[in-house]
Amino acid sequence: MTILQTLIRRSSTNANSTAASLLRLKLQNQYRLSTTFLKAYDEHVQERAQIGIVPKPLDKHQVASVIEELKDNSGSIASDDKATLKDLLTNRVPPGVDEAAYVKASWLTELATGKQSSAEISPKEAVKLLGTMQGGYNVATLIDMLSNADAELAQEAADALKKTLLVFDGFYDVEKLAQGGNAYAMEVMQSWADAEWFLSRPTVPDEITVTVFKVTGETNTDDLSPAPDAWSRPDIPLHATAMLKNERDGILPDKPGEVGPVNQIAELLSRGHPLAYVGDVVGTGSSRKSATNSVLWYMGEDIDYVPNLKSGGVCVGGKIAPIFYNTMEDSGALPLEMPVEEMNMGDVITIMPYAGKATKDGKVVSEFSVKSKVLFDEVRAGGRIPLIIGRGITAKARESLGLPETDVFEVPGGSESQAKGYSLAQKMVGKACGVEGILPNTYCEPKMTTVGSQDTTGPMTRDELRSLACLGFSADLVMQSFCHTSAYPKPVDVVTHATLPDFIRTRGGVSLRPGDGIIHSWLNRMLIPDTVGTGGDSHTRFPVGISFPAGSGLVAFAGATGTMPLDMPESVLVRFSGEMQPGVTLRDLVQAIPYYAKQEGLLTVEKANKKNVFSGRILEIEGLPDLKCEQAFELSDASAERSAAGCTIQLNEEPVIEYLQSNIVMLKWMIAEGYGSAQTLERRIARMEQWLDNPVLMKADKEAEYAATIEIDLNELKEPILACPNDPDDSKLLSEVAGTGIDEVFIGSCMTNIGHFRAAGKLIQQFQSPLPTKLWVAPPTKMDEAKLIEEGYYSIFGTAGARTEMPGCSLCMGNQARVAPKSTVISTSTRNFPNRLGQGADVFLGSAELAAITAIEGQLPTPEVYQSYMAKVNSDAADTYRYLNFDEITEFVDKANSVEISSEMMDAAKKLQN
């Protein structure tokens, strides 16, 4: 059985079956099409069928065409084709506030209110179809219909609203009608209060029988959602074909390097059970909900009336990375951590979620416990986000009706221990929740002050915002960047660059421009100290405050609602002491953290039964209080490679004051340069100025408790530490790997700042011969680039034969330019997972200084050679490691002086500060 036939078989029994029906009919050559639209649509169906995937959802133009042909009463359209058109309108239009949904809702409203009529769709049916659209453009009509004189229509509207969660302020309109005596509105309020939207859904069964799809070792999100295929992420069925496209043990790609094990998956599905994704370590790396979408496309369940998206499914890992675990939760899947050694590809196992056992052939092969019974509610509700929104509606309805709190839902956990003291992270999250602190294992919903989105996840975040019916952001600042695709845009990226900025700005967000540079280098300059945020990039790790990075679904929720669900993690304290030794850089301190953890038995490189003390916990760093904020970000940024949930760094006030004074000028410059939303930028400037009026930072209590404490004496660290191919945890001293030949060198990514490029330039300038390596240079922002050009460093790089890239992510993500296949590389980038920078490449990670020296030497130098070069760098370090202080740059100051902050935004900032 082909994958196409398997997909048809699996989707033929549910409401979302239009595409499968067309494909099946096409295969059987049993139909003729009598409409212009269907003929064109059939070409699209056939084109997609050639690669074994279902059609795209309808866009606004296609929906308009469907409606026009449904209106046709000439008799020229066959009844079967009318039925197909109706089915397309019902099942192939995205819900929420998608543009296509607007066209659909508008016509259905006309039919429901009697302003138009249709032989195919009655007013009652129109109301029913409006009820399948989840929220957004359908809500106002459904609420109006509660007062319709036709009792049948009013009842249909009430039944629809009972299961509609995305009503937002529409709740108060229903409440007002109910209080005014409208019986149908009262029905809706009572239904919401009784949580019928939840209780009408099936519970998680006592036993789930699945076929194992086993991926041994570590699966990172690059494996599940490859960076070179990032352009296709919004097209879930197409993107899913790239999942696991690179050969590995037990995985049989259809076309290695291009198409994953689609037929292997189809063969396993043909055995009759759904698949469960099983691995030793699952979902490390980037915060890509596209990775979850790809897994669930093959192993999840269709969602009625929602095209090309699936929910449910089971994911089992010896260890599941926290962000991936969360995106599984958000998607209504059942992620379970348990030993997987006795599970093999093709095994049929029975999972008992409540009993905490998995059996094979009647024998228990694994035991586990779920993190919280709330997980079962999340699966039942169709995901964590629907559960949160639904619980909120139920609570409001019960309060309105004077009813006590419901006991329908599992209660999120709280800490059983008493606070002896709070860590810095616990205080920051506490402040965002309006309390002194939040202890580990406590469920909370902190206020999101800053939210970031980048361009390979931005289109998915946009789609998630549409499905959440979001027309305006509630988070104080939401920023969109274009750093991952601007250098080498594909046609779909060009469209994104043209359309996504307006989408963000019209909702009150801030949009950068292609070529501006890396999301983090900009977003960090918009932060308010001691606040909480998130971002759709796993490296959204604030140097001041704390961020909990997330997948696009949760980022959309945070932007739309201004809060984010969080089960407060435990913390691991890393405390530095002593003095940094000559030649040792901040990047070496980054790698010292896993190096020391490995020495203490808290971290292992082996994937089977992997130990990682940082996984899912907050990394809290002390002992480096005078770091500049740019330096602090190097440390917080790399907490992503530790699979930590977040990171804090205890700084003194002085570097933070310096940073904010510079950043205020930059934000005013942005307003003068036409960046928007200007009001959002003004409000953020006002909040920064208010903090500077009383610049006090939180500090951890001495009595705070940690899951582990790692002490690092800087006096002991006398040479560089590198991450070895191809694992950021595999840390070794330079002396252990010296002499390794290097083909290519990359200096760039969010782990760099302008000082690194000056240091590299000064080192390379001393070498007169052509470099024996290929050198790539990509500064993080256009401001860094302009300053480096002004100071002559680009001339040095050019003379040396370096390839200078547009400011942005460049090689780091691997979706743009790539290093040569099977080359050996040293890189300043964030990760060195297999195939990330280049197919089959072996990649070391290290400092910019070491990278520049290696570019000159053609190999990793000995510590002695390295120190001889570094002596020259250290001799004028004060000039080299100067950071971009915009309040000292005339061009920026002059522009900033032309901007005044409105009293309205100053008042708004004061309200947020209080």
C-alpha positions, 0 to 999 in steps of 0.5 A: 500500500502506498502512502497516498492510499494509506492517507486516503484510507485513514481519512476516509471515515472522518469529516475532514475527508474532502481531499481524500475523496477527490484523490480516491475518485481520481485514482478510480477515474470515476468522475467528471467535473462540470465547474471551472473551479473544480477543474482548476482544483483538480489540477492542484489535487493531481499535482499534490498526489504526485508526491503523495500529499493532500491538497492545501487548504482553500485560500480566500480567492478559492473560497470566493470561487466556491461560493460563487459556484454554489450560488449558481442556479443555472443547472449547469453544475452537476449535483455531485459537484455541488455536493463537492463544493459544499464539502470543500467549504465545510472542511477545507477552510482554515478556522479562526481569523484566516482571510479565507475564514472571513469570506466563508463566515461572511457568506454563511452570515448572509445565509443565516440571517436570510439576506441571501438564500442557497439551495445547497445550504439552509439558514439552519445549516449555515448556523451549524457551519458557523459553529464549526469555525472555532471562533473569530469571524463567526462569533458575533453572528452566532451571538446575534442569532441567540435573539433570532425570532426563529427558535430553531435558528436560535437553538442552533446558535446556542448549540454552536456557542456551547462548544466555541471557546474563542469568544473572548469579549463575546463572553460578556455579550452572551452574559448580558443577554442571559441576564436580560432573560434570553433563554438561549444565552442562559443555556450557553452560560450554563453549558459553559459553566458545566464544562460541556465543551470538555465533558462531551469529548472522549477521555484518554482510554485506559489502554492504547495499543500502538505500533512502535516507530523507533528512532534510536539515539537522539532525535533533534528537531533538525531531524524532524523539521530540517532547516533546509526545508524551513520554507515549507513548514506552514505546509504541514503535509509537504514539510512532513515528507522531509522528516528523518530524510537523512539516513540513520540506523533503522530509518529508511528514507524514500530518497536520502537527503530529500524525502524521509521514510514515508513508505516505511511509515505507510507499511507500519500503518498498514498493520492496523494500529496507529504509530507511536514515535519512540526514541532514546532522546527526543526533540532536543534543539530548536523550538520548532512546532513544525517538528511536532506537526510532522510527527503528528501528521503521520501519527496523530488524528484528524481534527474535524473541520480543520484542514491539514492539521492533526492532534493527538498521538503518542510520543515516548522518549527515555528523555523528551526535551522540554520545549518539544514536550510542551509543543506535544502538550499544546497539540493534544498529544500524549508525551510520555517519558519512560525507559525504551530499551525493550521497544523496537521498530515494529513492536506492538505495545499497549500503553496504560496511561493511568497505570503507568505501564507499557506491555509487549506480548503481555509482559511489562517492558516499561514503567512510568509516571506522568508529570501531572494528571492535568496531561490527561485533561490536555489530551481530552481538550485537544491540547493545553491551549484549548484547555486553558481557554476553556477552563477560563470560560467555565470559571467566568461562567460559574462566577457569573451564575453564582456557582462554586468552583468546578471539580471537573478538571484536574487541579494544576500542581502546587509546591508542597514545600514551604519557601525558605527563600527564592532563587532569582528566577523564582522571584522574576516569575513571582513578580510576573504572577503578582506574588513574591515568588513561585516555587518549583512544581507550581503551575502558574501563568506569568505575564509575558512582557516581551515576545519574539518571533522569527521568520522560519517559525513566524508564518506558523505563529501567524497561522496559530494567531489566526486560529486563536482569533487574535486581532490584537496583541495583549503582550506588551511587546511582540517583535518579528524578525527576518534573520533566518531567510533574508540572505537567500530568500526562496519565493515563499520567503519573499512573500513572507517578507512582504506580508508578515510585517503588516500582520504583526504591526496591525496587531500592535507588534514591532516588525524588523526588516530583512537584512536588519539582523538576528532576532536576539540581538534586537530583542535583547535591546527591548527588554525590561529588567526582571520581567518574563517573556518567550519567543519562537526560537529556542535561543530567546534567552534574555540576558536580563529577566528570564525567557521560556522559549516555546513553539509557535502555538504557545508563542501565539498564545502568549502574544494574544493573551499576554500570559503563558502557562508554566509548570515552574521548573527546578533550578540548577545553580552554576556559580563562578569564582576566581579570576578569568585567566589569560586567553580564556574567553566568555565562550570558554565559560559557556562550554565550561558548564557542560564540561564541569557537569560531565566531570561531576557525573551530572551530564553524559554524552551517551544517548541511551539512559542519558543523564542531563541535570539541566534538562527542563530546569532553569540554569541560574548563573552567579559570580560574574556580576560585572559582565556587559549585557552583551557578554551575559547573553553568550552565557544565557544563549547557550542554556538552549544547548543544555536543554534548559527551560530558561536562564538567569544571570545575576548582574550588578545594576551598572552594566544594565543601566548602561545597556538601557541608556543605549537601548532607549536611543536605539528604540527612538532611532527606530521610530524615527526610521519608520519602524512600527508599531510606533506606539509599542516602541514608545511605551517600551521606551517609557518603561525603560525610563521608569526603570532607570528612575529607580534602577534596582535589580532582584537578587536571589535569597541566600536560602534559595534551594537548587536541584544541583549546584556546580562550582567553577573556579576560573583560576583552574580554567587555563585553556579553551574548551570546545564542543566536539563533533557533533554534540554541544554537550561533548566538551573537551580541552583544546589540548585534547583536540589540537592538530585536527585539520580544519577546512572551513571556519564560521564567525557569526551567529547570535553568540557573537558581538562586535568585539569578536569581529574586531578581535578576528580582524586584528588576528587575521590582519597579521597573516599576509598569505592566503588563508588555508581555510575557507572563512565565513563572516556574518555579523549579528546586525546591520549596525555591527556591519556598518561599524565594522565597515567604517573601522576597516575590518571588512577590508581586512576580511575581504583581503583575506578572502573571507566570504562576508554574509548579510547580517543574520543567522547565516550558516548557524541554522543550515537553511541558507548557505552551507559548508561543504559536505563532509568538511571539518569546521570550527564555528562560533554558532550555537549548535553542531548537530549532525548535518546542521551546518553541512551534510556529513560535516564534523563541526567544533564549536568555540570562540571567535578568537580560536576560530580566527586563529584556526583559520590562519593555522589550518588546524586547531592550534596547540594551547601554546600557539593559541596563547601566543596569538592571544597575547596580541589580542589582550594587548589592546583588549580595551579597544577591541571589546567595545560594544555598540553604545548607541547613546554615544553614536552621533547618527543615532543620538541625532535621530533619537532627539527628534522623537518625543514620547507621548503622554498617553504612552507614558501613562500606559507604561506607568500602569504596566509598571505598577 
